[in-house]
Amino acid sequence: MNKKLELMYGSLLHDIGKIVYRSNSVDFAKGTHSKIGSQFLNKFKPFQLSGIVDSVSYHHYKELASSSLLDDSVAYITYIADNIASGTDRRASEGDYEGEGNRQRFDKRAPLASIFNVVNSETKGLANYTYSFEKEQVYRYPTDAKKEYTSSQYAALVNKMTDDLSNKLKVGPDSFSSLLQWTESLWSYIPSSTDTNQVMDVSLYDHSKITCAIASCIYDYLTEMNCVNYRKELFSPYEKTKQFYQEDVFLLVSLDMSGIQDFIYNISGSKALKSLRSRSFYLETMLESLVDDLLSDLELSRANLLYTGGGHAYLLLPNTERARDVLASFEGEMKEWFIKIFKTDLSVAIAYKACTGEDLMNSNGTYSDLWQTVSRKLSDKKAHKYSLNEIKLFNSTIHAGTQECKECLRSDIDISEDSLCKICEGIIAISNDLRDYSFFVVSPEGKVPLPRNRYLSVENQDGAERKIKMNKETRIYSKNQPFVGKQLVTNLWMCDYDFSTLNPETKKQGIASYVNREVGIPRLGVLRADIDNLGTTFIKGIPEQYRSISRTATLSRQLSMFFKFELSNILKGARISVIYSGGDDLFLIGAWDDVISKALVLRKAFTRFSAGKLTFSAGIGMYPVKYPISKMASETGVLEDLAKRGEKNQVALWNDSKVFGWSQLEEQILKEKMIPLQEALTNSQEHGKSFLYKMLELLRNEDQINIARLAYLLARSSLSEELTQSIFAWSQNKQQKVELITAIEYLVYQIREAD
C-alpha cells in the first residue's frame, strides 16, 4: 500500500486507544491511549502496517521524541495534524495525553458537550448541555441533566469495533470511505478529549476526520517539495515545527452552485408538484458528485470535505501547484458543462484562500478573517460569472427552438414528443423511483445528466450492485444508510420525508393529495425558513478562544444532521413533503394546518437542539393546489424576508400584515384566543361560521360604530361573560386585535366545508 493511504488510515484512527482506555479493558496493558491503541489495532492483521500503527503509537510529542522511528515515518505528519486539529501545539504541555498517568486531569466518564454551549455565548451566555451515550441512536438532543459515560458503555463499543475490524473493515484504496463512515457512525457522540481543563465539545469523529484531512494536505505539500525527511522538516529542531505552522500549507476552498432555487421552483405544468422533490434531489446529488469528482482528481478523500449543503461546499486542500491547477481546470470544465446543459440557469464558482496551521488553530487570531476572505472572493467570482470565452461558448450553443418545455418553459433545448426537455423528462422519470429506492447511481447510463458524460439513476440495492459490477467507475450513494464494509458506497444524509408516499392512494396524487379533506379549507401550506444570522455565527459566533477548524466542522455537521436527518422525525405523521432541507434553510409543502402546527414543533425542537443559541425565521403561505408553484415559492420567499426584518426569530403568516414572534403565534394567537373560541363554538348550537364572519367584518373595519356593533354582537351571544369581555378588550388594543383577527381566520379555515 502507498504511504499516503497508510497515513490516511493512521491519522483517522490515531485516537482509537481513547475508547479502549475508557472501557477499563483488562486485555490491554496500562499506559497512554497511544500505547493502548496500537496494542488494540495490532489484533487485526490488515491494520498492522507501519504507517497506521506508528501514527497511533507516536502522535504525541513525548512518545515521538523518545522513539527510534525512521525520518520518513508518517507519524511525524500525524503529530502535526493532530496538533492543528486540536487547536494547539501541545509540545510544552505536561501530561498532554489521556492515560493512566493523568487520572486527575482526565475524566474518562465525561460526556460529550454540545458545541452550542459556547456558540454566541458572548451575547447569550455559556450553557452546560451534554449528550447521552446511546450507541444505536443516530441523532440525539443535548440536555442539562448530569451524565456520565460508563466503562461498560465503552466496553460495548469496543466489542462492536472489534467485530467490525475483524469481519467487515478492510485496508485499501476502495475501502477508506467505509472506514470514514464507520467512525462517523460510532464516534460522533464520543468526546475527543476528556481533559477537564478544556471544553469537551468536539467529538472523536470530528477531530479524527479533521486530523486526517490536515495530514493528507501536509503529505501532498511535502511531496511536492520533494521532502521525505519528515522528522527534520516537522519535528526536530522545534524551530522547524514553529516555522511549519506559519507556512501556507493549506487552501480553504469554497464551491458554490448558483441558481438552485430558481431551477427548483420556476416550473409549471401538470407534473410541477410531483417533480419538485426530484428537482431538489437532483441538484443535491449533483453537488455531492461534483465534490467527489474534485476530490478524486486531487487523490483525496471525503475527510477533506468540511461541509456540503444548500448548494455550497467547503473543503480543506493542500496548497500545492498541482492542487491549484486542478481547481482551475475543474472550475473551467464544470462551467463549460453547466453552460452547455443549463445555459445561465445554473452555474458554478470556486474560490479559495491559502492558509497556515496557525490560521486553522487561530493562534494568531486570524481564523475569522480567513473565512471572511474566502466568502468575499467567492462573491467576487459570482459577480463576474463568465469570462469572454465562456460568453462566446454560450452564444455558440443557442438553440432556436420552436417549442418550449411544458415544465421548465425552456425553448433553447430539444423538446420531446411529450413537450418535455430531456432534463425535465429525466427528473419526472426518477420521481417514482425516489419514493421506492435508496441508492443513487452515477454511471455512463441513467436518466438525468451529470458532468463527465455520466448520468444519475435511482436503484434498489441489487440494481446498484449490478451496475457497479458492470462498470467499476460507477459511483454509488446510499440514502440515510451507512454501510460498513461495502466498497464504493458513500452515505448521504437526506431529509426525504414525504407523507404522500406512505399510502397507495395518496402516492398517485403526491403533494396534491394534501388538499383532500372532509372539513376545513382545501389549501396547501408552504413554508420557507432559514436560520437567523448563520453567517455571523460561523465567523464570530464561537468566541475567539474557542475558534478552530474542528469546532467549525462540528457546528456544520450538527446543523446538517438536524435538517437532513432529525427533521424527518419531527415531521412524522404530518401531511407534509420536504422539498428542500439543506444545512440552513428549508422548504416544505403540505396541508396548511399541518404546516403551521409542525412549524411550531420544529421551532421548539431547534431551540432544544441549539440550547437556545440559534433561531430561525419563516414565511408561511396558503394556496390553492393549482396555483403556480413558482409563485408559491416567490411569494412565500417575500414573507420569509419580512419575518427576518428587525428582531428576526419570527414568522410571517399568510400576508405581510401578520408578522409574529413564534411564541406570540403559539401562546397569544392559538392558545389564548383561538382555542377558547373553538371550545365555545363546539359547545354551542347557536354560533357557527356566520358568527365568526360577522366578528371578522366588524374587527377589520376601523369605524367607531363597529366597536359598538361588536359589543352588541357579543352581548347577544351565548359566549361566557369572561370570553366576551376578553374579546372586547382584545379589540381595543392594536396588537391584540391583529392577533384576534388571525385566530378567528385560523378557526374559520379549520371549520369551513371543503370545496
N, C-alpha and C positions, 0 to 999 in steps of 0.2 A: 504494500500500500504506500502511496506517496506521503511525504512528510506533512504536507498541508492538511490532508484528510485526518491523519493521526492527531494533529494539533486541534482540528475542529472537534473531534471526539473527546480529546483530553480536556480541552478548555470548557466544553459543555458539561462534562462530568467531574470537573475538578473538585467540587464541594460535596460529592456524593457521600463522603465519610461523615458529614454532619448528621445525616439521617441515621446512619448506623450507630454513631456515638450516642445520640439521644435515645436510642432504643435500649440502652444498657445491655447490649448483647454480650453474653459470656463467651461467645465464639471468637471474639477478637481481642487482641492484647490491648491493654490500656495505653493511652498516648494521645497524640493530637488527632484531629479529624483527618488530617492529610495521611497520616500513617494508617489509620483505621480504614480509610477509603481505598488506599492501594491494596491492603490486605483483602478487602472485600472484592474488589474488581479482579484480583488475581485468581478468584474462584472460577472465572469464566474465560475459557481459553481464547475466544476471538478477541477479547479485550486486553490480552496480555502484551500488546505491542508497546515498545518502549516510549513512543511519543505520548500514548494515552496514560500509561502508568506513571511516567515521570511528571506529567502535568498534574496528576492527582497527588503524587507524593511530595512534590517540591514547589508548590506555588506560594509559599511564604518565605520571607527573607531569611529567617534563621536557618530553616532547613535547607534552603538553596545555597546559602553561604557556606555551610558545612558539608555540602555534597561534593562528590567527585564526578559530576556529570560532564560529558563532553561539551566543548564550547558551542557546538551547533545543536544542543538539545532544545527542543521547542518549549521545555519547561520555563525557560527564561522569558519567552513571549507570553506564556500563560500568566506568569508572575506579574508582568507589567499590565497585561489586560485586566487581571483581577483587581489590581490597584485602581486603575482608571474607572472600571465599572463600579467599584465600591465608593468612589468619590474621594479617595485619599491615598497618599503614599504612606503605607503602614510600616516602613522600614524601621522608624525610630520607636514604634510602639512596643512596649514590653508586653508580652503575653497577647500578641495580636491574633492568636489562633484559638479556636474552640476545642477544648480537650480537657484531660484530667488535671492539668496544671493550673487551670483557671476557673475553678468551680465558683469562686466568689464573684467574679466579674460576669460570667456567662450563666444564664438561667435556661437550662435545656427544656424547661416546662413552659417557657414564654410563648404566647400565641402570636400569630401574625397580626400586626396592627394595620388599620385602614390608612391608605395614603391620604384620605380626606381629613385625617386628624390635623395635618399641617397645611392643607390647601386653604388658601385665603384666611389663614389664622391671624394675620396682621389686622384684618378688619372684623373677623368673626370669632376669633379666639381659638385656642387649641382644644381639640377634643381627645377622647380616650376610648375609641371604638376598636374592637378586635374581632377576629373571625374564629369560628369554631373549626374543629379538625375534620369533620365528617369526610371520610375518604372517597365515598361514592358520589358525592354531590358535586355536580359541575359548577354550580353557582351558589353563592351564599351571601347573606347580608351581614354587615358588621353590627355588633351591639355593644352597649357599655357595660354589660354584665361581666364579672370577673371570670376568666377562663384559664385553664392550664392544659397544655398538651402532655399527655401521659406517655411513659415509656412503652406501655402496652400498645398504644396507638401507633407509635413509631415502629414498634416491632412488627405489627401487622403490615405496615407499609414496606418494611424491609423484606418480609416474606413475599409480598407482591412483586417487589423489584427483583428478588432472587428468581422467582418463577419466570418473569418476563426475560431477564437477561440470559437465563438458561435455555428457554424454549422458543422465544419469539424474536428477540432483537439480534441483529447481525451487524457486522462491521464491513462497510464497503460503500462506494460512492452512491449506489442506488438505495442505501438503507439509512442514510443520515437523517433524511426528513422524517422517517418513522421514529427515530430516537428523539428528535426535537419535539414531535407531537407527544411522545411518551413523557418527557419531562414536563410538558405543559399539563398533561392530564394528572400527573401525580404530585407535582411540586408547586402548583400555583398558589396554594394556601399554606405552604411551609415557609417559615421565616428564614431568610438567607442568613441573618445574624441574630444571635440571642444575647448580644452584648448589651448589658443593662445601661451602659453609658451612651448608647445610641438609640435613635428612633428605629424600631424594628418593623418598618412598613414596606420593605422590598422583599418580594417572595424569592425563594431559592430559584424558581423557574426564571423570573425576570433577570435576576443577577447572572445566572448561568448563561442565559441566552445572550445578554449584552457582552459578557466576557468573551463568549465565542465570536461574536461579531467583531469586537475590537481586536481579538487575536488574529482573526483571518485578515483584517486590514493591515495589521503590523507585518504579518508574514509577507503579503504581497508587496508592501512598501520596501521591506528589507531585501526581498528577492530582486526587485528592480534596481536596487543599489548594489547588487552583487555581493551583499553582505551575508556571510554564513557563520561568522563568529558572533553569535547572539550574546554570549557572556560579556564580551568586550564592549559591544555596542549598547547593551541594555542594562548591564548589572555591575560590572566592576571595571574601573573605579566608579564610585557612586556619582561623581560629577557627570559621567556619561548618562546615567539614569535621569538626572535632573535636566540635562540637555535634551534628552529624547522626549521628555514630557513637553518641551517647548517647540518641538518640530511640528510642522503642518503635515502630520501623517494621515489625516482623515479628511473625508469630504462628507458634509451633511447635505443630503440631496433631497429635494422636493420635486415630486412628479405630480402633475395636475391634468385632469381631463375636464375640459370646459364644455358647456352646452348640455350638460346632463339633464337638467330639469326640463328644458325646452324639448329635448328629444323624447323624454318620457311622456310629457303631458300634452304636447302640441299635436294631438291626433284626433281624428273624428271617425265617422263610420260606425257600422253596426257592431263591430268587434272591438271598439275602443276600450270599453270597460274590461273586457276579457283579456286583452293583451297588455294592460297596464303593468301588472306584476311581472310579466315576461320581459317587457322592455327594461324595467328596472334591473331584473336579474341578469339580463344580457350585458348591460353596462358594468354591473358589479363584477361579473365573471371576467369580462374583458380586461378590467383593471388588474385583477389578480393575475391573469395570463400575461399581460404586459410586464408586470413586475417580475414574474418568473422568467420571461424571455430575457430581461435585462440582467437578472442575477445569473442566469445560465451563460450569457455572453461573458460575464465577468468571472465565471467559475467560483461563484459564491453561493451561499445557502440562504434560506429564509430567516436564519438567525440575524442576518444583516438588514432585514425588513423591520423597521421600527413601528410602522402603522400603515394600515390601509382602511379607507372608508370615505364615503361622501365624495368620491371622485379624486381623492388625494392619496398620496403615498409618501412616506418619509423613509429614507434608507441611510445607513452608515456605510460608506465605501472607502476604499484606500485612495489616498491622494497620489496616484501614480499617473505617469503619462499614458499608459495603456488604458486605465480606467477613464481618464478624461476623454481620450479618443473614442472609447466605446460609448460613452454618454453622448458625445456629439453625433456620432454615426447613428446611434439608436434613435435619438430625437429626430434627426433628419429623415430616417427611414419611416418612423411612425407618423410624422407629419405628412409625408407623401402619401402613405396609405390612407390616412384619415381624409385627406383631400379627395383622393380617388373614390373612396366609398361614401363619404358623408358630405363632401363639399365643405361648407363652412358651418354645418350644423354641430359638428363635434370637432374638437381639436385637442392637442396635447402639448404640454410645455414642461421643460425640465430646468431647474436652477439649482445651483449648489454653492457652498462656501467651504473653503479649506479651513481646517481647524486643528488644534493641538490637543494633546492629552489633558493639559491644564484647562483648556476651554471646556472639555467634556466633564472634568471634575469640578469646574467652577472655582478652582483655587485662585484664579486671578479676577474673579467677578465678571467674567465676560460671557457666561453661558446664555443669558437672556439676549445679549446683543447678537450672538451667533444666530439664534432662531429668527430674530427680527430682520437680520441682514438677508437670510435666505428667503424669508417671506417677501421682503421688498424686491429682491432680484426676480422672484417669480412673478410678482405683479408687473414689473417692467417687461418681462417676457410676454406676458399675456396682453399687455397694452400694445405691443408691437408684434402681433401674432405671426405674420407671414413675411418672408423675405421676397425679393423681387422674383427669384426663380420659382418660388412656391406660388406666387400670384400668376406667373406665366403658366405653371402646371395647372392651376385651377381653371384658367381661361381655355386651355387646350382640351380640357375634359368636359366642357359644357356640352350637354346633350339636349338638343332642341326637340323635346318630346311634344307630342300632340295630345297625350293623355296624362292625367295625374293620378297618383296612388290615392285610393279612396280612404286610406287610413292616415298617412302622414302628409298627403297632398303634394308630394314632390312630383315634378314633371320633368326633371333633368336626369331621369334614370329609366331603364327599360321597365315596362309595365306588362304584367301577365294578362292572360285572358280574363282572370278574375278581378282585374283592375287593381292589382297589388304590386308593389315593387318587391324585389327579391328579399330585401331585409324584413319588411313587414310580413311577407309570406312566411319566412322562416321563423319569425317571432311568434306568429299565430300558431305555426305548426308545433312549436315546443311547449305551447301553453298547457295542453293536456298532459304532456309528459312531466312537466314540472310538478303537477299535483300528485303524481304517482311514483316518481322515481327520485333517487337521491344522489345519483352520480353524474357529474358533468364531464364530458369527454371532449378534449381538444385534439383533433386529428385531421388528416387530409380530407376526410369525408364528414359531412354534417349538414346542419340546416341553416345556420347563420354565420356570416363571415367573421374571421379573426385575422390578425396580421400574420404574415409569413405563409400565405396560402393554406391556412388551416380554418377549420370550421368547428362550431360548437354544437354538440348534441347532448341530449339528456337520456340516460340509460338506467336500467337496473344493474345490480352488481354483476350478474352473469354477462350482460351485454358489454359492460365496461371492461371486464376481464378478457372477453373475446377480442375486443378491439386492440387491447394492448399486446395480445399475442400476435395479432396480425401486423402490428407496427410498433416497434419499441420506442419510437419517437412520440408516441401518444402520451398525452398528459391527462391524468385523472384527478378530479377533485371530488371529495365526498362532502355532503352537506350535513353538518352537525353530527358527524360520526367519525371521531378519531380512530384510526386503525393502527394498531401496533403490530409490526412485523410485515405489513403489506408494503411492497415496494411501489414507488412511484405514485403513491396516493397522498394527496395533500388535503387535509380537512379545512373547510371554510365554515366559519360560524356565520349563519344567515338567519335572520328572523323571517320565517316563511309562514307565519300564522295566517290562515285563510279559512274562516268558519264555513264558507260556502262549499268547500270541498269535502266536508265531513258527511254530507247527506247526498245520496244519488240524485234526488230531485233538484236540490239547490245547485249541485255541481254543474248541471247543464246550463243553468242561468248565470252562474257566477255571481258577481257583485250585484247585478240587477235583482237578485232574489231578496236582498235586504229590504226592499220596499214592500214585500208581500207581508201583510199583517191584517188581522181582523179588526183591531182597534188602533186608532192613532193615525196621524198624518203619514202617508206613504212617501217618505223622503229619505234621501241619502244624507248622512252626515259626513263631512270632510274635515279632517284635522291636519293642519300643518304646524309643526313646532320645531324649535331648536333651543339649544342650551344658551342661556344668557352669559355674555362676556367670556365665552370659552377661549378665544384667542388670548385675552389678557390673563386668564387663569393659567394657560400653558406657559406664557412668557414670564409672568410676575406673580402668579398665584401661589407658587411654592416659595416660601421665604428664602432669602439669599443663602443662609447657612445650610439649607437642605437641598438646594438645587443640584441635580446631577442627571446624567443621561438615564441612569437606572430608574430614577423616580419619574422622569418623563415617560419612559416606556411603561412603567407600572400604571400611571394615570391613564395613558392612552388605552392600554389593554382593559382596564376596569370599565371605562366608558364604553368601549367597543362591545364588551361582553354583556353589559346591561342592555344595550339597544339591539344587539344582534342575537342574543340568546334569551336573557331573562324576560324580555318583552313578551314573548310567546306565553310564558306562564302567567304574566299579569293580565293578558287579554283573554285567557282561557274562558270559554263559554260565551263570549260576546260575539254578536253578529257583526264581525269586522274582518276586513282584509288589510294586511300590511302591504302597502305598495312599495314603500321605501323606508328603511331604517338603517341609517349609517352610524358613524361614530358620534354624531352630534345633532342630527336632525331627523325628522320623522314625518311620514305622510300616511294617513290612514283613511280608509273609506268604509262605511258601514251603516247600519241602522242608526238614524240620527240620535236617538236617546241612548243607545249603547255607546256611541262615540263620546257623548258628554259624560256619562257615568264612568266609563273607563278612563277618560282623561283625568278625572279626579282621583281615581285609584292610582293611576300612573304617577301623578304628581306626588302623592304620599309615598309611593314606593321609591321614587327618585330622591326624595328628601331623606328617607331612611338609608338608602344606598350611599348617598354622599354625605351623611352625617350633618345634613342641613347646610352644607357649604356651597352647594350649587342649586340653581333654579332654572326653570325653562319657561318660555312664553309660547303661546299658541293662538292660532286663529281657527275658529270652528264655523263652517258654513253649512247651510241646509239647502238641498237642491232636488228637483225632480230627476228621475232616473234618466231621462232623455236630454238633460241639459248637457251641453258640450263639456267634455272633461277638461279641455284646455281652459275654459272659463272658470270651471270649478277650481282648478289649480291656481289660476292667476288671482281670482277674487279672494280665495282663502289666504293666498300669499299676502295680499294687501291687509287683510285682517291680522295676520301674524305680525306684519310690520307695525301696525297700530299698537298691538299688545307689547311690543318691545320698546315703545317710547317711554320716556320718563323713568319710572321706577322699575320697569320690566316685571318679571315674575307675575305675569297677568295673562288673561285670556280675553280675546275679542270674540264675542258670541253673536253670530248671525249678521250683524251690521256694525257700522262704525260708531254708533251711539251707545254700544254696550261693551265697554271695556272694563273688566272687573279683575280684582285680585282673586287668586284661586280660593282663598278662604272666604272671601266675600260671596263668590258664586255658591260655594257649598253650604256655608253657615247662614248667611243672611238671606240669600235668594231661595235656595232649595229647602233648607231645613226650617228656617224661621218663618218664611212666607208661603212657599208653595205647598209644603206638606200639610199645615193646618187647613188651608183652603181645600186641598184634596180630601182630607178627612171629613171636613164639614159637608162637602158636596156628596160624598159617599153615604153619609148618614142622613141625608135629607132628600125627600122626594120632590121638594119644591124648587130646588135650584139645579140648573144644568148649564149647558153651554151658553144659552141665551143670557143668563145672569152674568156669566163671565164676560161675554162680548159687550154687554151694557157697561160693566165696570171699566173695561178697557177703553171704550169710547169716551167715557167721562174723564178717565185719568189722562188720556192722551190730549184732551182739549184743555188749554190753559185758562179758559174763561172762568171768572169768579162764579158765574151762575152754575157751572158744572160741579163746583165744590158742594154747593147746596143740594144739587141733584144727587150727588154721590151720597151725602149724608142721609137724604130721604130714602134712597135705594137701600142703604144699609139698615136704616131704622125699620123698614117694612119687611126685611128679610128675617129668616129664622136662624140666622147665624148667632152664635153666642155673643153676649154683650162684650166679653173680653176680646173676641176676634174682631167685632165691628169697630170697637174703639182703636184697636191696633191698626186696622186697615185705614181708618180715617187719619190717624196720627202719621202713618207712613205717607199718606197722600200729601201731607203738608210739608214734607221735607224733600228737597230736590233729589238727593241721592237715593233715599229710601223709596221715593216714588218710582224712579227708574228700576230699582230692584223689584218693586211690587209689579210693575208692568211686565217685567221679564218673567217673574214667577207665574203670572196669570197666562202669559203667552205659552210658557212651557206646559202648563196644565191643559190648556186648550189643545195644543198639539198632541198631547197624550190621549185625550178622550175623544178627539174628533173621529168620525167614522172614516174608514178608508175610502179612497176614491172609487 
